[in-house]
């Protein structure tokens, strides 16, 4: 058999092993792992490089409705372009159900936005904001059967939050269908209380966004979400955890034997609340929820990745430009309350974790692969097609130059935003080649693939829910 591609001379890393191995690819799949592969139409020299599974960013917001006059900075073309350049080969954006709309109608619109635009593969989570009897009783079970196997629910935000009974209703559907529930855990009423107090005393600058959402707001909601999942008897993902106290709630649940999965994100490893205290509106560039915390919280999040309290590492890419369509919306200038929530990061996620984690000895290379590729694939029903280097898997592969050093700029990321919150970070280790299903889409910082190569992926049930369905 003549292979399409042979990747030769590299060091292959999976979540379990590191080995010197060549990789043989045919028809977009990995078909051979061997010491010396020579018969191929194309040979890629990986000598001195690490050969890793392409990253899976399971928490991304793209082309999402954001309010009157506010425009999300990335569409599917620009968002997946940045993903490819940063070593990510699959993204999972959110399909947001606005109140009064059917989920099927919204999904149809999201598919139309993505069709023919993507450089990497995509699959959709569903955000549930309006859990009607029709949605819970008919639409969601049918959609899960169609491969939309994860829901996200919010405990905060005016237009998105669900009360505890609604959360239980959604969790019950997930329990019956095998879907996986993701929760944004922050206490809505506590945030409103603190926000109104600060606005009444004139504290409206962007830095007060962090003050309005202190750690107890996240800790309480995390514990409540876990308790509701225990009552509903369903697995749960707590997304974008930012601090030790919330992490300890997850550890408590895991030690109790509950099926609770923790996720943390780039911003909680390298940013702090001090970054929101810039001149004028500069701090708005760092407004996201939960907000970055402090140095001890950073340490805790690294600890969570190392010990397994967090098995998922995502970007929570939610990009808004630093102009009147985004962070500088007229209302946002009057109070932090109205600054669009979210920061860009889909392209920076893997290089920052590699540099700050692997290179600095905080996590192993195998843990890096696990939390950025293998665990997301298992958690969200894509494994073993995605997330590993193994015979039969899609040839989603990145080559990493562990010694390459750059001072990170927004130009390196090529997303649709106009800034990066990580500007000027010194990075060691960079993905110098990204391959999606056997085709090279990015090489040495340049996009070489064509949009439309990325496809939509229906998903199986999560490894965490499959036995329960």
Residue pairs with C-beta under 8 A, 6 or more apart in sequence:
1 26
1 31
1 39
2 39
2 40
2 41
3 24
3 25
3 26
3 31
3 32
3 37
3 39
3 40
3 41
4 25
4 26
4 27
4 40
4 41
4 42
4 438
5 24
5 25
5 40
5 41
5 42
5 43
5 44
5 395
5 435
5 438
6 22
6 23
6 24
6 25
6 37
6 38
6 39
6 40
6 42
6 43
6 44
7 22
7 23
7 25
7 44
7 46
7 51
7 397
7 399
8 22
8 36
8 37
8 43
8 44
8 45
8 46
8 47
9 22
9 45
9 46
9 47
9 48
10 20
10 21
10 22
10 23
10 46
10 47
10 48
10 49
10 50
10 51
10 399
11 18
11 19
11 20
11 21
11 49
11 50
11 51
12 18
12 19
12 20
12 21
12 23
12 33
12 50
12 51
12 52
12 389
13 50
13 51
13 52
13 365
13 366
13 368
13 369
13 389
14 53
14 366
14 369
14 374
14 388
14 389
14 390
15 366
15 367
15 369
15 370
15 373
15 374
15 375
15 388
16 366
17 366
18 365
18 366
20 35
21 33
21 34
21 35
21 51
22 32
22 33
22 34
22 35
22 36
22 37
23 30
23 32
23 33
23 37
23 51
23 389
23 395
23 397
24 30
24 31
24 32
24 33
24 34
24 37
24 40
25 31
25 40
25 395
25 438
26 438
27 438
28 394
28 395
28 437
28 438
28 439
29 392
29 393
29 394
29 395
29 437
29 438
30 389
30 390
30 391
30 392
30 393
30 394
30 395
31 391
31 392
32 391
33 389
33 390
33 391
44 399
44 433
44 440
46 399
48 401
49 399
49 400
49 401
49 402
49 432
50 365
50 399
50 400
50 402
51 389
51 397
51 398
51 399
51 400
52 87
52 368
52 369
52 373
52 389
52 397
52 398
52 399
52 400
53 369
53 373
53 374
53 386
53 387
53 388
53 389
53 393
53 396
53 397
53 398
54 87
54 88
54 89
54 90
54 120
54 373
54 386
54 396
54 397
54 398
54 434
54 435
54 436
55 83
55 86
55 87
55 88
55 89
55 90
55 349
55 350
55 372
55 373
55 398
56 88
56 89
56 90
56 91
56 92
56 372
56 373
56 376
56 377
56 380
56 382
56 386
56 387
57 83
57 88
57 90
57 91
57 92
57 314
57 315
57 317
57 346
57 349
57 376
58 91
58 92
58 263
58 312
58 314
58 376
58 379
58 380
59 92
59 239
59 240
59 263
59 265
59 312
59 314
59 315
59 316
59 317
60 79
60 83
60 91
60 92
60 93
60 94
60 314
60 315
60 316
60 317
60 346
61 72
61 93
61 94
61 316
61 317
61 318
61 319
61 342
62 72
62 74
62 75
62 76
62 79
62 91
62 93
62 317
63 72
63 74
63 75
63 76
63 79
63 93
63 110
63 113
64 72
64 93
64 94
64 96
64 318
65 96
65 98
66 72
66 320
66 340
67 340
69 324
69 325
69 329
69 330
70 320
70 325
70 326
70 329
70 340
71 320
71 321
71 325
71 326
72 318
72 319
72 320
73 319
73 320
73 321
73 326
73 344
73 415
73 416
73 417
73 418
74 82
74 317
74 319
74 344
74 346
74 415
74 416
74 417
75 113
75 117
75 416
76 93
76 113
76 114
76 117
76 118
76 122
77 117
77 118
77 119
77 451
78 414
78 415
78 416
79 91
79 93
79 317
79 319
79 346
79 415
79 416
80 91
80 117
80 118
80 119
80 120
80 122
80 451
80 454
81 119
81 414
81 415
81 447
81 451
82 344
82 346
82 347
82 413
82 414
82 415
83 89
83 91
83 119
83 120
83 346
83 347
84 119
84 120
84 434
84 436
84 441
84 442
84 447
84 449
85 347
85 412
85 413
85 414
85 431
85 434
85 442
85 445
85 447
86 346
86 347
86 348
86 349
86 350
86 351
86 413
86 431
87 350
87 351
87 398
87 400
87 431
87 434
88 120
88 346
88 347
88 349
88 350
88 434
89 120
89 121
89 386
89 396
89 397
89 398
89 434
89 435
89 436
90 120
90 121
90 122
90 123
90 377
90 382
90 386
90 396
90 457
91 120
91 121
91 122
91 346
92 122
92 123
92 124
92 125
92 150
92 376
92 380
93 110
93 122
93 124
93 125
94 124
94 125
94 126
94 127
94 152
95 103
95 106
95 107
95 110
95 124
95 125
95 126
95 127
96 106
96 127
96 129
97 103
97 106
97 126
97 127
97 128
97 129
97 130
97 135
98 106
98 129
98 130
98 159
99 129
99 130
99 159
100 130
101 130
102 134
102 135
102 139
103 126
103 128
103 135
103 139
103 140
103 143
104 139
104 143
107 124
107 126
107 143
107 148
110 124
111 456
114 122
114 456
116 451
116 452
117 451
117 452
117 454
118 451
118 452
118 453
118 454
118 455
119 436
119 441
119 442
119 447
119 449
119 450
119 451
119 453
119 454
120 436
120 441
120 453
120 454
121 386
121 396
121 436
121 437
121 454
121 455
121 456
121 457
122 454
122 455
122 456
122 457
123 380
123 382
123 456
123 457
123 458
123 459
124 148
124 456
125 148
125 150
125 151
125 152
125 182
126 140
126 143
126 148
126 150
126 151
126 152
127 151
127 152
127 153
127 154
127 160
128 135
128 140
128 151
128 152
128 153
128 162
128 170
129 154
129 159
129 160
129 162
131 162
131 166
131 169
131 170
136 169
136 170
136 173
140 151
140 173
140 177
140 179
141 173
141 176
141 177
144 177
144 178
144 179
144 461
145 177
146 458
147 381
147 457
147 458
147 459
147 460
148 458
148 459
149 178
149 179
149 180
149 380
149 381
149 459
149 460
149 461
149 462
149 465
150 179
150 180
150 181
150 182
150 380
150 381
150 459
150 462
151 170
151 174
151 179
151 180
151 181
151 182
152 181
152 182
152 183
152 184
152 239
153 162
153 166
153 167
153 170
153 181
153 182
153 183
153 184
154 160
154 161
154 162
154 183
154 184
155 161
155 162
155 167
155 183
155 184
155 185
155 186
155 187
155 188
155 221
155 224
155 225
156 184
156 186
156 187
156 188
156 191
156 221
156 289
157 184
157 188
161 188
162 170
164 224
164 228
167 183
167 225
167 228
168 228
168 231
168 232
170 181
171 181
171 228
171 229
171 232
171 234
171 236
172 232
172 234
173 179
174 180
174 181
174 232
174 234
174 465
175 232
175 233
175 234
175 468
176 469
177 469
178 461
178 462
178 465
178 466
178 468
178 469
179 461
179 462
179 465
180 235
180 237
180 379
180 380
180 461
180 462
180 464
180 465
181 229
181 234
181 235
181 236
181 237
182 236
182 237
182 239
183 225
183 236
183 237
183 238
183 239
184 239
184 240
184 289
185 218
185 221
185 222
185 224
185 225
185 238
185 239
185 246
186 213
186 217
186 218
186 221
186 289
186 290
187 217
187 218
187 220
187 221
187 224
190 216
190 217
190 220
191 212
191 213
191 217
194 211
194 212
194 213
194 214
194 217
195 212
195 337
198 204
198 208
198 211
198 212
199 335
199 337
203 211
204 334
204 335
204 336
204 337
205 277
205 283
205 336
206 276
206 277
206 278
206 281
206 282
206 283
206 284
206 286
206 287
206 336
206 339
207 273
207 276
207 277
207 278
207 283
207 336
208 336
209 276
209 283
209 287
209 289
209 291
209 336
209 339
210 273
210 276
210 291
210 292
210 293
212 336
212 337
213 289
213 290
213 291
215 242
215 243
215 245
215 246
215 293
215 297
216 245
217 290
218 241
218 242
218 243
218 245
218 246
218 290
219 243
219 245
219 246
219 249
222 238
222 241
222 246
222 249
222 250
223 249
225 236
225 238
226 236
226 238
226 249
226 250
226 252
226 253
226 258
226 260
229 235
229 236
229 258
229 260
230 253
230 258
234 259
234 465
234 468
235 259
235 260
235 261
235 462
235 464
235 465
235 468
236 258
236 259
236 260
236 261
237 260
237 261
237 262
237 263
237 312
237 379
238 246
238 250
238 260
238 261
238 262
238 263
239 263
239 314
239 316
240 263
240 264
240 265
240 268
240 290
240 314
240 316
241 247
241 250
241 262
241 263
241 264
241 268
241 290
241 301
241 304
241 310
242 264
242 268
242 290
242 291
242 292
242 293
242 297
242 301
243 268
243 290
243 293
243 297
243 300
243 301
244 296
244 297
244 299
244 300
247 262
247 300
247 301
247 303
247 304
247 309
247 310
250 260
250 262
250 304
250 309
250 310
251 309
253 260
254 260
254 309
259 464
261 311
261 312
261 379
261 464
262 304
262 309
262 310
262 311
262 312
263 310
263 311
263 312
263 313
263 314
264 301
264 304
264 305
264 310
264 312
264 313
264 314
265 313
265 314
265 315
265 316
265 345
265 349
266 313
266 315
266 345
266 348
266 349
266 352
266 353
266 422
267 286
267 288
267 292
267 316
267 343
267 345
267 421
268 290
268 292
268 293
268 297
268 298
268 301
269 298
269 301
269 302
269 352
269 353
269 356
269 357
270 298
270 352
270 356
270 422
270 425
271 286
271 292
271 421
272 292
272 293
272 294
272 295
272 297
272 298
273 291
273 292
273 293
273 294
275 283
275 286
275 292
275 421
276 283
276 286
276 287
276 291
276 292
277 283
278 285
278 286
281 327
281 328
281 332
281 333
284 322
284 327
284 328
284 332
284 336
284 339
285 322
285 327
285 343
285 419
285 421
286 292
286 343
286 421
287 327
287 336
287 339
287 340
287 341
287 342
287 343
288 316
288 318
288 341
288 342
288 343
289 341
301 310
302 357
302 362
302 363
303 309
304 310
305 313
305 357
305 362
305 363
305 367
305 371
306 362
306 363
306 367
310 371
311 370
311 371
311 375
311 379
312 371
312 375
312 376
312 379
313 349
313 353
313 371
313 372
314 349
314 376
315 345
315 346
315 348
315 349
316 342
316 343
316 345
317 342
317 343
317 344
317 345
317 346
317 349
317 415
318 341
318 342
318 343
318 344
319 342
319 343
319 344
319 415
319 416
319 417
320 326
320 327
320 340
320 342
320 417
321 327
321 416
321 417
321 418
321 419
322 328
322 418
322 419
323 418
324 330
326 340
327 339
327 340
329 338
329 339
329 340
331 338
332 338
332 339
332 340
343 421
344 413
344 415
344 417
344 419
344 420
344 421
345 420
345 421
345 422
346 415
347 412
347 413
347 414
347 415
348 408
348 413
348 420
348 422
349 372
350 372
350 398
350 431
351 408
351 427
351 429
351 430
351 431
352 408
352 422
352 425
352 427
353 363
353 368
353 371
353 372
354 368
354 400
354 402
354 428
354 429
354 430
355 425
355 426
355 427
355 428
355 429
356 362
357 363
357 367
357 368
358 364
358 365
358 368
358 402
358 429
359 402
359 428
359 429
363 371
373 386
373 387
373 388
374 383
374 387
374 388
375 387
376 382
376 387
377 383
377 384
377 385
377 386
377 387
377 388
378 387
378 462
378 463
379 462
379 463
379 464
380 459
380 462
381 459
381 460
381 461
381 462
381 463
382 457
382 459
382 460
383 463
384 390
384 392
384 393
385 393
385 394
386 393
386 394
386 396
386 457
387 393
389 397
394 436
394 437
394 438
395 435
395 437
395 438
396 435
396 436
396 437
397 433
397 434
397 435
398 431
398 433
398 434
398 435
399 431
399 432
399 433
400 429
400 430
400 431
400 432
401 429
401 430
401 432
402 428
402 429
403 428
403 429
404 428
404 429
404 430
404 432
405 426
405 427
405 428
406 412
406 426
406 427
406 430
407 424
407 425
407 426
407 427
408 420
408 422
408 423
408 424
408 425
408 426
408 427
409 420
409 423
409 424
410 417
410 418
410 419
410 420
410 423
412 445
413 420
414 447
431 442
432 443
432 444
432 445
433 440
433 442
433 443
433 444
434 440
434 441
434 442
434 443
435 441
436 449
436 453
436 454
437 453
439 449
439 453
440 448
440 449
441 447
441 448
441 449
441 453
442 448
442 449
460 466
461 469
